[in-house]
Amino acid sequence: MTERSALNGKDMTCEEFQRQLPELFESGVDLESAPHLRTCENCAALVRDLQYIAAQAKLLLPIKDPSPAVWQKIRRTLDDEQDKQGSAAGERP
């Protein structure tokens, strides 16, 4: 199936349509024009729910990378732990 068949195929089953949903969402096509949604309330409701979820996800705050100081502290801690393990291994007979 192709994106075109989802938008033009009138005899599409729910399974066929839903199999194409990830590609359709990624492509940004207007799903409202899919003939299957005009005749299938279950798939139409699914698409509305997915569109709502996608819109809400865009409202989330962007995830920011920690500052370089955080990464330096992590590196120092790892180095210290590695030094301790190396020292402890050297003390064993």
C-alpha positions as CSV (number, residue, x, y, z in Angstrom):
1,M,0.0,0.0,0.0
2,T,1.1,3.5,-0.6
3,E,0.2,6.9,0.8
4,R,-1.8,7.4,-2.4
5,S,-4.0,4.3,-1.8
6,A,-4.8,5.4,1.7
7,L,-6.0,8.8,0.4
8,N,-7.7,7.4,-2.7
9,G,-8.7,3.9,-1.8
10,K,-12.4,3.7,-1.0
11,D,-12.5,0.0,-0.2
12,M,-9.6,0.0,2.3
13,T,-10.0,-2.0,5.5
14,C,-9.3,-0.6,8.9
15,E,-6.2,-2.8,9.2
16,E,-4.8,-1.5,5.8
17,F,-5.5,2.1,6.7
18,Q,-4.0,1.8,10.2
19,R,-0.9,0.0,8.8
20,Q,-0.3,3.2,6.8
21,L,-0.9,5.7,9.6
22,P,2.7,6.1,10.7
23,E,3.8,7.0,7.1
24,L,0.8,9.3,6.6
25,F,1.5,11.2,9.8
26,E,5.2,11.6,8.9
27,S,4.4,12.8,5.4
28,G,2.2,15.6,6.8
29,V,-0.7,14.9,4.3
30,D,-4.2,16.0,5.2
31,L,-5.7,12.9,6.6
32,E,-9.2,14.4,6.6
33,S,-9.3,13.8,2.9
34,A,-8.9,10.0,3.3
35,P,-12.1,8.3,2.0
36,H,-11.8,5.6,4.6
37,L,-12.3,8.2,7.4
38,R,-15.6,9.3,5.9
39,T,-17.0,5.8,6.3
40,C,-15.2,4.5,9.4
41,E,-15.9,6.3,12.7
42,N,-13.4,4.1,14.5
43,C,-10.5,5.1,12.3
44,A,-11.6,8.7,12.2
45,A,-11.7,8.8,16.1
46,L,-8.2,7.2,16.1
47,V,-6.8,9.8,13.8
48,R,-8.4,12.6,15.8
49,D,-6.8,11.1,19.0
50,L,-3.4,10.8,17.4
51,Q,-3.6,14.4,16.0
52,Y,-4.5,15.6,19.5
53,I,-1.6,13.7,21.1
54,A,0.8,15.0,18.5
55,A,-0.4,18.6,19.1
56,Q,0.0,18.2,22.9
57,A,3.4,16.7,22.5
58,K,4.5,19.9,20.7
59,L,3.6,21.9,23.7
60,L,6.0,20.1,26.0
61,L,9.1,22.1,27.0
62,P,12.1,21.3,24.8
63,I,14.6,19.1,26.5
64,K,17.9,20.9,27.1
65,D,21.3,19.3,27.3
66,P,23.0,19.6,30.7
67,S,25.7,22.2,30.9
68,P,29.3,21.2,30.3
69,A,30.0,21.5,34.0
70,V,27.6,18.6,34.6
71,W,29.4,16.4,32.1
72,Q,32.8,17.4,33.6
73,K,31.6,16.4,37.1
74,I,30.3,13.1,35.8
75,R,33.7,12.5,34.1
76,R,35.6,13.4,37.3
77,T,33.4,11.0,39.4
78,L,33.9,8.2,36.9
79,D,37.7,8.8,36.9
80,D,37.8,8.8,40.7
81,E,35.8,5.6,40.9
82,Q,38.1,4.0,38.3
83,D,41.2,5.2,40.3
84,K,39.7,3.7,43.5
85,Q,39.1,0.4,41.8
86,G,42.6,0.4,40.4
87,S,44.1,1.2,43.8
88,A,42.0,-1.5,45.5
89,A,43.1,-4.1,43.0
90,G,46.7,-3.2,43.5
91,E,46.5,-3.7,47.2
92,R,45.4,-7.4,46.9
93,P,48.2,-9.9,47.3
